[in-house]
Structures are given as structure tokens and as C-alpha cells.
Amino acid sequence: MTPVSVVVLTFNSQSTIGATLDSLAGLTNDVHVVDSGSTDATHDIVAASGAQLVHHPFENYGSQRNWAIDNLPLRHEWQLHLDADERLTPELKAEIAALLAGPVAADIDGFYVPRLVHFHGRALRHGGMYPIYHMRLFRSGKGRCETRKYDQHFHVPGGTRNLAHPMIDDIRLTLTEWTARHNRWADAEVEEILNPGGAGVIQAGTGDPVAEKRRARGWYYKAPLFLRAFLLFAYRYVFKLGFLDGKEGLIFYTLQTLWFRFLIDAKLHERRKGGGT
């Protein structure tokens, strides 16, 4: 077995958690699922897999991830953190196993994993959606998650490297639930814009993938309110060839880029006028 402990966050995840846990088979003997109040079959699926199930109320992603780091009896030198709709490809699992089979250079604390989004069964390989790198594999005692209200990422104090093979982010939520979540995330993003801060926030421009993404977002927020959502949609759907991702891509880019970013601007406008709470 590979010396890695795995942590998975769940909430009403019966449609995806089985595939997530199956993708870990043969990698490790230390898998922990932190559930925040599921009422569907998530608990039964986890129990059948043999993973350790614990319950903890959800405040936000950063708090939930850090609670898991601080409180779970993680047994191994390395930790891998996933959401319930994320799974390892066979190539990524083999890459992690080979990487951790021997000693890792002492100056390396973590590894960024490329994420490939599957939206309602379609892999989104265009529109700037792939690869997007996320810190998910790091040494125990080194990794923490930011306490931002939205768009929280893991960070480590030491050196990092990028892995070659992707994890799959398998979005199967109905559009009703998916847009409802984006509505909540828009509120969190507005709050983060108006009241930035939080412990361990990755600073834009420090050279890692998350910092570079935030530097680009800083330029985005310098563009005119409302217009920037349309410009971003044109950039991703036309210039970055998002239209090649088919009907599912059209739905994704229209809602996740144009509508979501426009909604954030509308809520910002409302708050600055004093009409929101």
C-alpha cells in the first residue's frame, strides 16, 4: 500500500461517492470520509466500501478541510484530499503510487493535481478548463486550507511540483441544485471581495498555479462592472474554443462564466448601493 491517507468530504453524495471510493482501491488502507449531514444513501455506500466515516457540521470548505487535518487519525506521511465528486484516473493513481514508493526530495512539501471537469457526462477540455491545478497531495503536518469565504485552496510552506495525470471532477448535480450552489457561492465571493482576508491566503503573483490564477482574476476585477462577465464568456467560449465542448459546454460556459460572473457583479452593485445584507 502507498503511504498516503485520503480524506473525502461528502454531503448527499450518493451519485458520485461510490466512484470516488472505487478509484482509490488498491492505493491505500487509510481512507476517511467526513460527512456533513447526508440524508441520502451516502452513509451506506461509504460503510460498504470499508472507509472510515465521521460526521462534522459544515461551516465552509476551508474550515471542514482544516478540521479533518487537525482531528482525523491520519496514519501516513502524505495526505490526499478529495471532494465526493472527484475521482482518480488509473493513470493518476499509478503516478501517486510510483511517486511515494520511494523517498520524495525533502524540499518538496506538496503536489498540484490537474483537474479535468466532466459536466453531465462531457469532458470539458477547452475554454481554459484544462488543466487547472489544485494542491491536493501534501506531507502531513505541512498542508493547510485557506479560510477564505470562497475559492479556498490548500497551501504548503515548502516546494511544490505538478503531477502529470488528472483527477476527474464529475459534476452530475441537476441544474436546479448546481445553480442554487452558484447563487450561494456568489454571495460568498461578494463577501470576500468586500471584506478580504483570512488566515493563510495565497498571495497573487507568488508563482504557483493558484497565485497565477488570482493574478489573472485581479486583472478581471479591474474591468468595468457587468461588461467583464461578457468579455470573460467571449474569451473562454470563443477565443479558448469552449464551443468545441458541445451542448454541455454551451450550458456550462453560459451558466458558470456569463451568468455566475454577472450575478456576482449584480450582487456587488446591490451591496454597494446598500440594498443587500
URKACOR-V748739 format. One line per field, one symbol per residue. phi: phi as a letter, one per 40 degrees, with the letter a starting at -180 (. if undefined). psi: psi as a letter, one per 40 degrees, with the letter a starting at -180 (. if undefined). Layout:
phi=???
psi=???
This chain:
phi=.ccbcbbbcbafbccbccccccccdgcabbbbbbbbhcbccdcccccccgccbbbaccbaccccccccccbccccbcbbbbbccbbaccdcccccccccccbccdccbbabcbcbbcbbfgbccbbggcacbcbcbbaccgbcbbcbccagcbcabcccbbcccbccccccbdcccccccccccccccccccccbcihcgccccgchcdccccccccccdccccdgdccccccccccbccgdcccgcccdccccccccccccccccccdccccgcbb
psi=ihghhhhhhihffdedddddddeehedieghhhhiffieaedddddddeeihhihhihdidddddddddddigheidiihhiieehihiddddddddddedahihdehdihhhihhhhhfehhgeaeeehihhhhehiihediiiifidifiiiiidaiiihidiiihhgheiiddddddddddddddddddddgiaihfhhhheeeiddddddddddddeeihiddddddddddddcdefdeeeaddddddddddcdddddddddddddddeeei.
